[in-house]
């Protein structure tokens, strides 16, 4: 399972994550303190303890990094501390390396441009972020099934090619682009948000299997575990 776990470090949900899973830690939309341009969050020691405990259970943790949907320049204020410039992204990644070196990699969110882009645009964006990661595993959240993103990615990359409600998940485009990525050796994530009932959850997990997604997660929202969590874990194990 690839779990979007935007929970506080003290949340009881962490104990329910099955061994062998991948999770995303997100202290404060990244590791940097949003009120300070360069400093990390005040509770960094608590996040260190969490990551160590996860590693002891063979749970891989990725650090969340917002990237600004390909926009690294426009900003409404010159003193803004949260716009995702390349400098800001670089400082996020450097802080993860410095303070949480036992992470298994980085989850680069917002690698989904607001306007259509070519494969060369994705290749340039992925290359910039990959170089910052310095050998760590990288997951790029493209959010949708865009063939240009697959063409611009490397076989060692992992791509989120679906992050949406369930109503569009059975579209042929999802399966086609996922197959394109698999043929290139790219591991694909599918994230389905807004599923309320366990029957629908099981249906979507089965569709993930048929589509060829290597990692996945189904939930009612990103801030809590769904009521059918135990059933979902069994459904993924049975894949």
Secondary structure, 3 states (H helix, E strand, C coil): CEECCCCCCCCHHHHHCCCCCEEEECCCCCCECCCCCCCECCCHHHHHHHHHHHHHCCCEEEEEEECCCCCCCCCCCCCCCCCCCHHHHHHHHHHHHHHCCCCCEEEEECCCCCCCCCHHHHHHHHHHHHHHHCCCEEEEECCCCCHHHHHHCCCCCEEEEEEECHHHCCCHHHHHHHHHHHHCCCEEEEEEECCCCHHHHHHHHHHHHHHCCCEEEEECCCCCCCCCHHHHHHHHHHC
